[in-house]
C-alpha cells in the first residue's frame, strides 16, 4: 500500500499522476516559452505547496521530453524544501543543437516527486570506517562490462 500525504496547494491546475503507481505527478507550464537550441528558461507552473516537515519534493525531467526533444532540467533534480511557499518554477534547457522547442501554457514540463527526508546529524570523526569502494570516485568502476562475471 502507498502512503498518502496531504499537501496544501494553491494552483489553477494541480499536479496529477498519469497512471496508478507513478512516482511523479506531472507539472504543467503556466506560460508559453520558446526555447531556442542551447537556451534555458525558468518556466512557471502556477503551483505553490506547503509540504509537511520531514518531506521534500523533487522536480525531475519528463523522459519523453528528454528523449524526443532534448528538453531537460538544468538543476535536476530541483529541490523543494518543506519551508518554501513560493511558486514552483522549472529551469528548462533545450539540449538540441538545431531545433527550437515551443512550450505552451498547459504543456506537461516536469514531474514532482514527494519523499520523506531524514535530518542528518553530522558527527566529526578522525577516520571513516573502511568500505569496499573506499575513496574511488568518478569512473572508478569503469565503463566496460567485458570480462565481468
ChimeraX attribute file (.defattr): number of C-alpha atoms within 10 A of each C-alpha:
attribute: neighborCount
match mode: 1-to-1
recipient: residues
	/A:1	3
	/A:2	5
	/A:3	5
	/A:4	6
	/A:5	12
	/A:6	9
	/A:7	11
	/A:8	11
	/A:9	15
	/A:10	15
	/A:11	14
	/A:12	10
	/A:13	15
	/A:14	17
	/A:15	19
	/A:16	14
	/A:17	15
	/A:18	11
	/A:19	9
	/A:20	6
	/A:21	8
	/A:22	11
	/A:23	14
	/A:24	22
	/A:25	19
	/A:26	22
	/A:27	28
	/A:28	25
	/A:29	22
	/A:30	21
	/A:31	14
	/A:32	14
	/A:33	16
	/A:34	14
	/A:35	20
	/A:36	18
	/A:37	17
	/A:38	15
	/A:39	15
	/A:40	19
	/A:41	17
	/A:42	14
	/A:43	20
	/A:44	20
	/A:45	26
	/A:46	19
	/A:47	21
	/A:48	17
	/A:49	20
	/A:50	17
	/A:51	21
	/A:52	15
	/A:53	12
	/A:54	12
	/A:55	17
	/A:56	19
	/A:57	21
	/A:58	18
	/A:59	26
	/A:60	23
	/A:61	24
	/A:62	19
	/A:63	14
	/A:64	12
	/A:65	16
	/A:66	16
	/A:67	10
	/A:68	9
	/A:69	15
	/A:70	19
	/A:71	25
	/A:72	24
	/A:73	23
	/A:74	17
	/A:75	14
	/A:76	14
	/A:77	16
	/A:78	18
	/A:79	17
	/A:80	21
	/A:81	17
	/A:82	15
	/A:83	13
	/A:84	14
	/A:85	15
	/A:86	13
	/A:87	14
	/A:88	21
	/A:89	20
	/A:90	28
	/A:91	18
	/A:92	21
	/A:93	22
	/A:94	25
	/A:95	20
	/A:96	18
	/A:97	11
	/A:98	10
	/A:99	14
	/A:100	17
	/A:101	19
	/A:102	12
	/A:103	18
	/A:104	15
	/A:105	16
	/A:106	14
	/A:107	16
	/A:108	18
	/A:109	26
	/A:110	28
	/A:111	23
	/A:112	24
	/A:113	18
	/A:114	18
	/A:115	13
	/A:116	12
	/A:117	12
	/A:118	10
	/A:119	8
	/A:120	6
	/A:121	6
	/A:122	6
	/A:123	5
	/A:124	7
	/A:125	7
	/A:126	4
	/A:127	6
	/A:128	8
	/A:129	6
	/A:130	8
	/A:131	7
	/A:132	6
	/A:133	9
	/A:134	9
	/A:135	9
	/A:136	9
	/A:137	8
	/A:138	7
	/A:139	7
	/A:140	9
	/A:141	10
	/A:142	7
	/A:143	7
	/A:144	7
	/A:145	8
	/A:146	6
	/A:147	5
	/A:148	5
	/A:149	4
